[in-house]
Amino acid sequence: MQRNIINRIVELTGVEYPIFQGPMTWVSDSGLTAAASNAGCLGVLSTGNMPPEVFREEIHKTRDLTDKPFGVNLVLLSPGFEERLDIVFQEKPEIVSFGAGNPSKYIAPLKDMGMIVIPVVPSVALAVRAQRAGADALIAEGQEAGGHIGSTSTLPMIPQIVDSIDIPVVAAGGIADGRGIAACFALGAEGVQLGTRFIVAEECHAHDNYKEAVIGANDRATAVTGTSINAPVRALRNKLTRRFYELEFQGASLEEIETLAIGKLREAVMTGDTDTGSVMMGQCAGLIKKKQTVNEIVEELISEADDAFKRMGALSFNDGLMINSQKNLKKYA
Amino acid sequence: MQRNIINRIVELTGVEYPIFQGPMTWVSDSGLTAAASNAGCLGVLSTGNMPPEVFREEIHKTRDLTDKPFGVNLVLLSPGFEERLDIVFQEKPEIVSFGAGNPSKYIAPLKDMGMIVIPVVPSVALAVRAQRAGADALIAEGQEAGGHIGSTSTLPMIPQIVDSIDIPVVAAGGIADGRGIAACFALGAEGVQLGTRFIVAEECHAHDNYKEAVIGANDRATAVTGTSINAPVRALRNKLTRRFYELEFQGASLEEIETLAIGKLREAVMTGDTDTGSVMMGQCAGLIKKKQTVNEIVEELISEADDAFKRMGALSFNDGLMINSQKNLKKYA
């Protein structure tokens, strides 16, 4: 297999393209993960609150479906985390990523067993801490992403993190096409992670209503709830998010707000309830127009990114080269 | 004057570089505006709630300080807007931009008098409306910007707007260095607008405490208040923003919240009260490390952007070229 962009993320993970399929609870199972890895990206298995034995089975299924490297994502703050961590120690997937919390104390033990550890961080402070704890690379995720998010956006955050650490950075949050990929490389990232774009993949088992909600979404279709309890979540603006806002701006308790959330993501993904379920998606959903196979998605991303790289290479503020007009830009978009 | 990147924004505005200095109430007066225009960018005079005759004087002062084109920004929802609009009709600045609202009905009359109209928009819907109303170009501003903001971030928003209209797009929100400029061009923008970076310019009259607050800020230093009353504002996290949160999450009334805000930006900018004033700045403040002259800032932006363009031109997913390692990227940063 010929590798093209060869950087530290490609060398570290062994992927063909430094493009990660973002882990999405209930959404990115063995089928989607293996499809992404088979397409030359890094598939990442989501574990969410999976029962340990289901998680083990999903790792086995993924291995049956691909001989390429893939990752698993552990959510630090979710119930049953320790049991799922045990499964990781037993099954030894190539790459382990962490979300929602500070994974520092788990990094060394996992690396000692030969696994590559790539935590997801929403800030410079956590990036510095993760590097100090021995992380091999980082996924820096901006608040335009879907699901549980931080407060800083991708565009201003990536260069601040790149300037604060030495390990390679994978940019996540707000990326759905090749222009976004090229933009993140301009910011200093050596890889990108896309979640929402892969929801509409034919290999993704999410309910068709969920996929149609992504395709129907515009730039202002999402809302962030949970700010009042310091647990912001981005999802489609619907009856559920309006109910959250009512509670939050009436000073509702942590318990009232958390109770409302229980089971809502599962409803959206599995039973297709997009009115009262939690239809998590990023602000890039407005760029997603159709269902495609994972291979079609990846080929499109690659060729759009290469077009953007070409456009960029033709630009200069200082040597008189001409920039393409917007009309020509469109050709590449 | 030799122009380098020649695109529709350069041709439309007559600037040397398609870089706008963002209008900032109380901050971007005739001194900063003229300095930005003299450096080859588009200086934009902020009017905020300026008394009409002070506004007229500021236009005259700017004209005394530069023979280059500059813009004025009108805030649609601010008291006295109509009077300031009259001044614009009388003084005919080259470029007029609009913030906080829908300027559609003012566009044709201004263009009929030979002015170029470039509204600021936070969404695809307003972009489409502004183009339909005859806008010459648009400034698409993401929510990572300082001051009054929308809800969508720059990275996912720019390509969605570029795909929805034909007039050129200037990207704003989250940009403070040349990497951010290159990233926005990759997204399809033909220009960029930077506000926060120019606060620390020596030609900017803002209180030194305000400038030090920008230099001291990190990636998570800002907070967004006003969400509960649909008037989000981004500013430095301080006693004032904490007080806003208390009020908002206790279900305070529109009036209570608006009353708290009165005069707070002026306090921060003019008297340097950064504890209880509204110290508006963007999430890119963490990238800003020192005070510089406007010329130094612009030279740095240009050379950083050109370095990023070069890096991008060397990239390809499909023809085996090597990407620079992070260490080399740092050289360019």
HADDOCK unambig.tbl for C-alpha pairs under 7 A between the chains (distance, minus, plus):
assign (segid A and resid 3 and name CA) (segid B and resid 320 and name CA) 6.55 0.50 0.50
assign (segid A and resid 4 and name CA) (segid B and resid 316 and name CA) 6.68 0.50 0.50
assign (segid A and resid 4 and name CA) (segid B and resid 317 and name CA) 5.00 0.50 0.50
assign (segid A and resid 4 and name CA) (segid B and resid 318 and name CA) 5.59 0.50 0.50
assign (segid A and resid 4 and name CA) (segid B and resid 319 and name CA) 6.03 0.50 0.50
assign (segid A and resid 4 and name CA) (segid B and resid 320 and name CA) 3.96 0.50 0.50
assign (segid A and resid 4 and name CA) (segid B and resid 321 and name CA) 6.18 0.50 0.50
assign (segid A and resid 5 and name CA) (segid B and resid 315 and name CA) 6.63 0.50 0.50
assign (segid A and resid 5 and name CA) (segid B and resid 316 and name CA) 6.02 0.50 0.50
assign (segid A and resid 5 and name CA) (segid B and resid 317 and name CA) 5.23 0.50 0.50
assign (segid A and resid 5 and name CA) (segid B and resid 320 and name CA) 6.39 0.50 0.50
assign (segid A and resid 5 and name CA) (segid B and resid 321 and name CA) 6.32 0.50 0.50
assign (segid A and resid 5 and name CA) (segid B and resid 322 and name CA) 5.64 0.50 0.50
assign (segid A and resid 5 and name CA) (segid B and resid 323 and name CA) 5.74 0.50 0.50
assign (segid A and resid 6 and name CA) (segid B and resid 322 and name CA) 5.54 0.50 0.50
assign (segid A and resid 6 and name CA) (segid B and resid 323 and name CA) 5.90 0.50 0.50
assign (segid A and resid 7 and name CA) (segid B and resid 323 and name CA) 5.90 0.50 0.50
assign (segid A and resid 7 and name CA) (segid B and resid 325 and name CA) 5.95 0.50 0.50
assign (segid A and resid 8 and name CA) (segid B and resid 325 and name CA) 6.75 0.50 0.50
assign (segid A and resid 123 and name CA) (segid B and resid 219 and name CA) 6.76 0.50 0.50
assign (segid A and resid 124 and name CA) (segid B and resid 219 and name CA) 6.72 0.50 0.50
assign (segid A and resid 144 and name CA) (segid B and resid 153 and name CA) 6.37 0.50 0.50
assign (segid A and resid 152 and name CA) (segid B and resid 219 and name CA) 6.74 0.50 0.50
assign (segid A and resid 152 and name CA) (segid B and resid 220 and name CA) 6.49 0.50 0.50
assign (segid A and resid 152 and name CA) (segid B and resid 283 and name CA) 6.83 0.50 0.50
assign (segid A and resid 153 and name CA) (segid B and resid 144 and name CA) 6.37 0.50 0.50
assign (segid A and resid 153 and name CA) (segid B and resid 153 and name CA) 6.70 0.50 0.50
assign (segid A and resid 155 and name CA) (segid B and resid 155 and name CA) 6.12 0.50 0.50
assign (segid A and resid 155 and name CA) (segid B and resid 174 and name CA) 5.99 0.50 0.50
assign (segid A and resid 155 and name CA) (segid B and resid 180 and name CA) 6.90 0.50 0.50
assign (segid A and resid 156 and name CA) (segid B and resid 174 and name CA) 4.79 0.50 0.50
assign (segid A and resid 156 and name CA) (segid B and resid 175 and name CA) 6.47 0.50 0.50
assign (segid A and resid 156 and name CA) (segid B and resid 283 and name CA) 6.10 0.50 0.50
assign (segid A and resid 156 and name CA) (segid B and resid 284 and name CA) 4.92 0.50 0.50
assign (segid A and resid 157 and name CA) (segid B and resid 219 and name CA) 6.52 0.50 0.50
assign (segid A and resid 160 and name CA) (segid B and resid 286 and name CA) 6.71 0.50 0.50
assign (segid A and resid 160 and name CA) (segid B and resid 287 and name CA) 6.09 0.50 0.50
assign (segid A and resid 168 and name CA) (segid B and resid 326 and name CA) 6.56 0.50 0.50
assign (segid A and resid 174 and name CA) (segid B and resid 155 and name CA) 5.97 0.50 0.50
assign (segid A and resid 174 and name CA) (segid B and resid 156 and name CA) 4.78 0.50 0.50
assign (segid A and resid 175 and name CA) (segid B and resid 156 and name CA) 6.46 0.50 0.50
assign (segid A and resid 179 and name CA) (segid B and resid 186 and name CA) 5.69 0.50 0.50
assign (segid A and resid 179 and name CA) (segid B and resid 187 and name CA) 5.03 0.50 0.50
assign (segid A and resid 180 and name CA) (segid B and resid 155 and name CA) 6.88 0.50 0.50
assign (segid A and resid 180 and name CA) (segid B and resid 187 and name CA) 6.23 0.50 0.50
assign (segid A and resid 182 and name CA) (segid B and resid 186 and name CA) 6.13 0.50 0.50
assign (segid A and resid 183 and name CA) (segid B and resid 183 and name CA) 3.94 0.50 0.50
assign (segid A and resid 183 and name CA) (segid B and resid 184 and name CA) 6.63 0.50 0.50
assign (segid A and resid 183 and name CA) (segid B and resid 186 and name CA) 5.26 0.50 0.50
assign (segid A and resid 183 and name CA) (segid B and resid 187 and name CA) 6.32 0.50 0.50
assign (segid A and resid 184 and name CA) (segid B and resid 183 and name CA) 6.61 0.50 0.50
assign (segid A and resid 186 and name CA) (segid B and resid 179 and name CA) 5.69 0.50 0.50
assign (segid A and resid 186 and name CA) (segid B and resid 182 and name CA) 6.13 0.50 0.50
assign (segid A and resid 186 and name CA) (segid B and resid 183 and name CA) 5.24 0.50 0.50
assign (segid A and resid 186 and name CA) (segid B and resid 308 and name CA) 5.76 0.50 0.50
assign (segid A and resid 186 and name CA) (segid B and resid 312 and name CA) 6.54 0.50 0.50
assign (segid A and resid 187 and name CA) (segid B and resid 179 and name CA) 5.04 0.50 0.50
assign (segid A and resid 187 and name CA) (segid B and resid 180 and name CA) 6.23 0.50 0.50
assign (segid A and resid 187 and name CA) (segid B and resid 183 and name CA) 6.31 0.50 0.50
assign (segid A and resid 188 and name CA) (segid B and resid 329 and name CA) 6.49 0.50 0.50
assign (segid A and resid 219 and name CA) (segid B and resid 123 and name CA) 6.75 0.50 0.50
assign (segid A and resid 219 and name CA) (segid B and resid 124 and name CA) 6.73 0.50 0.50
assign (segid A and resid 219 and name CA) (segid B and resid 152 and name CA) 6.73 0.50 0.50
assign (segid A and resid 219 and name CA) (segid B and resid 157 and name CA) 6.52 0.50 0.50
assign (segid A and resid 220 and name CA) (segid B and resid 152 and name CA) 6.48 0.50 0.50
assign (segid A and resid 228 and name CA) (segid B and resid 249 and name CA) 6.99 0.50 0.50
assign (segid A and resid 248 and name CA) (segid B and resid 249 and name CA) 6.62 0.50 0.50
assign (segid A and resid 249 and name CA) (segid B and resid 228 and name CA) 6.99 0.50 0.50
assign (segid A and resid 249 and name CA) (segid B and resid 248 and name CA) 6.62 0.50 0.50
assign (segid A and resid 249 and name CA) (segid B and resid 249 and name CA) 4.79 0.50 0.50
assign (segid A and resid 249 and name CA) (segid B and resid 250 and name CA) 6.46 0.50 0.50
assign (segid A and resid 249 and name CA) (segid B and resid 251 and name CA) 5.33 0.50 0.50
assign (segid A and resid 250 and name CA) (segid B and resid 249 and name CA) 6.45 0.50 0.50
assign (segid A and resid 250 and name CA) (segid B and resid 250 and name CA) 6.01 0.50 0.50
assign (segid A and resid 250 and name CA) (segid B and resid 251 and name CA) 5.37 0.50 0.50
assign (segid A and resid 251 and name CA) (segid B and resid 249 and name CA) 5.35 0.50 0.50
assign (segid A and resid 251 and name CA) (segid B and resid 250 and name CA) 5.39 0.50 0.50
assign (segid A and resid 283 and name CA) (segid B and resid 152 and name CA) 6.83 0.50 0.50
assign (segid A and resid 283 and name CA) (segid B and resid 156 and name CA) 6.11 0.50 0.50
assign (segid A and resid 284 and name CA) (segid B and resid 156 and name CA) 4.92 0.50 0.50
assign (segid A and resid 286 and name CA) (segid B and resid 160 and name CA) 6.69 0.50 0.50
assign (segid A and resid 287 and name CA) (segid B and resid 160 and name CA) 6.09 0.50 0.50
assign (segid A and resid 302 and name CA) (segid B and resid 317 and name CA) 6.14 0.50 0.50
assign (segid A and resid 306 and name CA) (segid B and resid 316 and name CA) 5.31 0.50 0.50
assign (segid A and resid 306 and name CA) (segid B and resid 317 and name CA) 6.27 0.50 0.50
assign (segid A and resid 308 and name CA) (segid B and resid 186 and name CA) 5.74 0.50 0.50
assign (segid A and resid 309 and name CA) (segid B and resid 312 and name CA) 5.09 0.50 0.50
assign (segid A and resid 309 and name CA) (segid B and resid 313 and name CA) 5.38 0.50 0.50
assign (segid A and resid 309 and name CA) (segid B and resid 315 and name CA) 6.14 0.50 0.50
assign (segid A and resid 309 and name CA) (segid B and resid 316 and name CA) 6.78 0.50 0.50
assign (segid A and resid 310 and name CA) (segid B and resid 313 and name CA) 5.65 0.50 0.50
assign (segid A and resid 312 and name CA) (segid B and resid 186 and name CA) 6.53 0.50 0.50
assign (segid A and resid 312 and name CA) (segid B and resid 309 and name CA) 5.08 0.50 0.50
assign (segid A and resid 312 and name CA) (segid B and resid 312 and name CA) 5.81 0.50 0.50
assign (segid A and resid 312 and name CA) (segid B and resid 313 and name CA) 5.77 0.50 0.50
assign (segid A and resid 313 and name CA) (segid B and resid 309 and name CA) 5.38 0.50 0.50
assign (segid A and resid 313 and name CA) (segid B and resid 310 and name CA) 5.65 0.50 0.50
assign (segid A and resid 313 and name CA) (segid B and resid 312 and name CA) 5.78 0.50 0.50
assign (segid A and resid 313 and name CA) (segid B and resid 313 and name CA) 3.43 0.50 0.50
assign (segid A and resid 315 and name CA) (segid B and resid 5 and name CA) 6.63 0.50 0.50
assign (segid A and resid 315 and name CA) (segid B and resid 309 and name CA) 6.14 0.50 0.50
assign (segid A and resid 316 and name CA) (segid B and resid 4 and name CA) 6.67 0.50 0.50
assign (segid A and resid 316 and name CA) (segid B and resid 5 and name CA) 6.00 0.50 0.50
assign (segid A and resid 316 and name CA) (segid B and resid 306 and name CA) 5.33 0.50 0.50
assign (segid A and resid 316 and name CA) (segid B and resid 309 and name CA) 6.80 0.50 0.50
assign (segid A and resid 317 and name CA) (segid B and resid 4 and name CA) 5.02 0.50 0.50
assign (segid A and resid 317 and name CA) (segid B and resid 5 and name CA) 5.25 0.50 0.50
assign (segid A and resid 317 and name CA) (segid B and resid 302 and name CA) 6.12 0.50 0.50
assign (segid A and resid 317 and name CA) (segid B and resid 306 and name CA) 6.27 0.50 0.50
assign (segid A and resid 318 and name CA) (segid B and resid 4 and name CA) 5.61 0.50 0.50
assign (segid A and resid 319 and name CA) (segid B and resid 4 and name CA) 6.05 0.50 0.50
assign (segid A and resid 320 and name CA) (segid B and resid 3 and name CA) 6.61 0.50 0.50
assign (segid A and resid 320 and name CA) (segid B and resid 4 and name CA) 4.04 0.50 0.50
assign (segid A and resid 320 and name CA) (segid B and resid 5 and name CA) 6.49 0.50 0.50
assign (segid A and resid 321 and name CA) (segid B and resid 4 and name CA) 6.15 0.50 0.50
assign (segid A and resid 321 and name CA) (segid B and resid 5 and name CA) 6.34 0.50 0.50
assign (segid A and resid 322 and name CA) (segid B and resid 5 and name CA) 5.58 0.50 0.50
assign (segid A and resid 322 and name CA) (segid B and resid 6 and name CA) 5.50 0.50 0.50
assign (segid A and resid 323 and name CA) (segid B and resid 5 and name CA) 5.62 0.50 0.50
assign (segid A and resid 323 and name CA) (segid B and resid 6 and name CA) 5.78 0.50 0.50
assign (segid A and resid 323 and name CA) (segid B and resid 7 and name CA) 5.83 0.50 0.50
assign (segid A and resid 324 and name CA) (segid B and resid 7 and name CA) 6.92 0.50 0.50
assign (segid A and resid 325 and name CA) (segid B and resid 7 and name CA) 5.80 0.50 0.50
assign (segid A and resid 325 and name CA) (segid B and resid 8 and name CA) 6.63 0.50 0.50
assign (segid A and resid 326 and name CA) (segid B and resid 168 and name CA) 6.55 0.50 0.50
assign (segid A and resid 329 and name CA) (segid B and resid 188 and name CA) 6.48 0.50 0.50
